[in-house]
Amino acid sequence: MCSSDLPKLFDVWMDFAYANEQALLSSNYSREVIRTGRSLPVSRAGEDLAEYYITDLLAIASSVPSAQSKPLIAQLIHAVAYYNCSADNVGLTGLSVTLPYGNRRFYNSLNNVFAAAGVDQSYISWLGKFVSANSDNYYDYDDFDQNWNGWDDFNYDFFTN
């Protein structure tokens, strides 16, 4: 990804996220990598990726029907310069976001990291809504996973039709 792509991707993600707030809060859209058998390597001693509420951006954009889905998918296509994965990581498309469902401690840590990185304070505050969101009702990505065949499935013609 080119560094100039990141601000535009973040803006498009925020447009999508704010417009679809109720859908995102009604179910836990985080990738539950352990439940789906896609456990990833330990990132720090005693912690695994599932504890970070990772949500694959393409999966969520494809799974939440919205007018903002196409622009987000288009920006993801533009931003992902190279995609490759092994068969066991089929649902991971290269770029993710974290939504801290039901975890105040994690949100507080995330708040500090994002603030230090210069992330917009209104977005950090918005993430706080996920602390009291439904954290037990995981969204089922089986349809996305079964139909995902890599970035070749997505082309710019999709956005002009």
C-alpha positions as CSV (number, residue, x, y, z in Angstrom):
1,M,0.0,0.0,0.0
2,C,1.3,3.4,-0.8
3,S,1.3,5.8,2.1
4,S,-1.0,8.2,0.2
5,D,-3.7,5.5,0.0
6,L,-4.1,5.2,3.8
7,P,-5.9,8.5,4.5
8,K,-8.4,7.9,1.7
9,L,-9.0,4.3,2.8
10,F,-9.5,5.5,6.4
11,D,-12.0,8.2,5.2
12,V,-13.9,5.7,3.2
13,W,-13.9,3.2,6.1
14,M,-15.2,5.9,8.4
15,D,-18.0,6.8,6.0
16,F,-19.0,3.2,5.8
17,A,-18.6,2.6,9.5
18,Y,-20.6,5.6,10.6
19,A,-23.4,5.0,8.1
20,N,-23.6,1.3,9.2
21,E,-23.2,1.9,12.9
22,Q,-26.4,0.0,13.9
23,A,-25.5,-3.1,11.8
24,L,-22.0,-3.1,13.2
25,L,-23.2,-2.7,16.8
26,S,-26.0,-5.3,16.4
27,S,-23.6,-8.3,15.8
28,N,-20.0,-8.9,16.5
29,Y,-18.4,-8.6,13.1
30,S,-14.9,-9.4,14.4
31,R,-13.2,-12.3,12.8
32,E,-13.4,-15.0,15.4
33,V,-10.3,-16.8,14.0
34,I,-10.2,-19.5,16.7
35,R,-13.9,-20.5,16.2
36,T,-13.5,-20.7,12.4
37,G,-10.3,-22.7,12.7
38,R,-8.0,-20.0,11.4
39,S,-5.9,-19.4,14.5
40,L,-3.0,-17.2,13.6
41,P,0.4,-17.0,15.3
42,V,0.8,-15.6,18.7
43,S,1.6,-11.9,18.4
44,R,2.9,-11.4,22.0
45,A,3.5,-13.9,24.8
46,G,0.2,-15.2,26.0
47,E,-2.0,-13.3,23.5
48,D,-3.4,-14.4,20.1
49,L,-4.9,-12.5,17.3
50,A,-8.5,-13.3,18.4
51,E,-8.0,-11.1,21.4
52,Y,-7.7,-8.0,19.0
53,Y,-11.1,-8.2,17.5
54,I,-9.7,-8.3,14.0
55,T,-12.3,-7.6,11.3
56,D,-11.3,-8.1,7.7
57,L,-12.3,-5.0,5.8
58,L,-13.3,-6.7,2.5
59,A,-15.3,-9.3,4.4
60,I,-17.3,-6.7,6.3
61,A,-17.8,-4.4,3.3
62,S,-19.1,-7.4,1.3
63,S,-21.3,-8.6,4.2
64,V,-23.1,-5.4,5.2
65,P,-25.4,-4.3,2.3
66,S,-24.9,-0.6,2.1
67,A,-24.4,2.3,-0.4
68,Q,-21.0,2.8,1.2
69,S,-19.9,-0.8,0.4
70,K,-18.9,-0.2,-3.2
71,P,-16.6,2.8,-2.4
72,L,-15.0,0.9,0.4
73,I,-14.4,-2.2,-1.7
74,A,-13.1,0.0,-4.6
75,Q,-10.6,1.8,-2.2
76,L,-9.5,-1.6,-0.9
77,I,-8.8,-2.8,-4.4
78,H,-6.8,0.3,-5.1
79,A,-4.9,0.0,-1.8
80,V,-3.9,-3.7,-1.8
81,A,-0.9,-3.9,-4.0
82,Y,-0.3,-7.6,-3.6
83,Y,-2.4,-10.4,-2.1
84,N,-1.4,-14.0,-1.3
85,C,-2.3,-16.4,1.5
86,S,-2.3,-20.1,2.3
87,A,-5.5,-22.1,2.1
88,D,-6.0,-21.9,5.9
89,N,-6.2,-18.1,5.8
90,V,-8.7,-17.8,2.9
91,G,-10.8,-15.2,4.7
92,L,-8.0,-12.7,5.3
93,T,-7.8,-10.3,2.4
94,G,-4.9,-8.1,3.5
95,L,-6.4,-5.2,5.4
96,S,-8.2,-5.3,8.7
97,V,-9.8,-3.0,11.3
98,T,-10.4,-3.6,15.0
99,L,-13.7,-3.1,16.7
100,P,-13.5,-3.7,20.5
101,Y,-16.7,-5.6,21.1
102,G,-17.5,-5.8,24.8
103,N,-14.0,-5.2,26.1
104,R,-13.4,-2.0,28.1
105,R,-9.8,-2.9,28.9
106,F,-8.9,-3.5,25.3
107,Y,-10.7,-0.3,24.2
108,N,-8.7,1.7,26.8
109,S,-5.5,0.3,25.4
110,L,-6.6,1.0,21.9
111,N,-7.6,4.5,22.8
112,N,-4.1,5.2,24.1
113,V,-2.4,3.7,21.0
114,F,-4.7,5.5,18.5
115,A,-4.4,8.8,20.3
116,A,-0.6,8.6,20.3
117,A,-0.7,7.7,16.6
118,G,-2.8,10.8,15.8
119,V,-6.1,9.0,14.9
120,D,-9.1,11.4,14.9
121,Q,-10.5,11.6,18.4
122,S,-14.1,11.4,17.2
123,Y,-13.3,8.0,15.6
124,I,-11.7,6.8,18.9
125,S,-14.8,7.9,20.8
126,W,-17.0,6.2,18.3
127,L,-15.1,3.0,18.9
128,G,-16.2,3.3,22.6
129,K,-19.7,2.3,21.5
130,F,-18.5,-1.2,20.9
131,V,-17.6,-1.7,24.5
132,S,-21.3,-2.1,25.3
133,A,-22.3,-3.7,22.0
134,N,-23.4,-7.3,21.5
135,S,-20.2,-9.2,21.9
136,D,-21.6,-12.8,21.9
137,N,-23.6,-12.7,18.6
138,Y,-20.8,-13.3,16.1
139,Y,-21.6,-12.6,12.5
140,D,-21.4,-15.7,10.3
141,Y,-18.9,-15.1,7.4
142,D,-19.4,-18.6,5.9
143,D,-20.9,-17.2,2.7
144,F,-18.0,-14.8,2.2
145,D,-15.4,-17.4,3.0
146,Q,-17.0,-20.0,0.6
147,N,-17.2,-17.5,-2.2
148,W,-13.8,-15.7,-1.7
149,N,-11.4,-16.8,-4.5
150,G,-8.9,-14.0,-4.1
151,W,-8.7,-10.5,-5.5
152,D,-9.1,-11.7,-9.0
153,D,-12.9,-12.0,-8.3
154,F,-13.0,-8.2,-7.9
155,N,-12.2,-6.0,-10.8
156,Y,-12.9,-2.4,-11.7
157,D,-15.7,-3.4,-14.1
158,F,-17.7,-4.4,-11.1
159,F,-17.9,-0.8,-10.1
160,T,-18.8,0.7,-13.4
161,N,-21.9,-1.6,-13.9
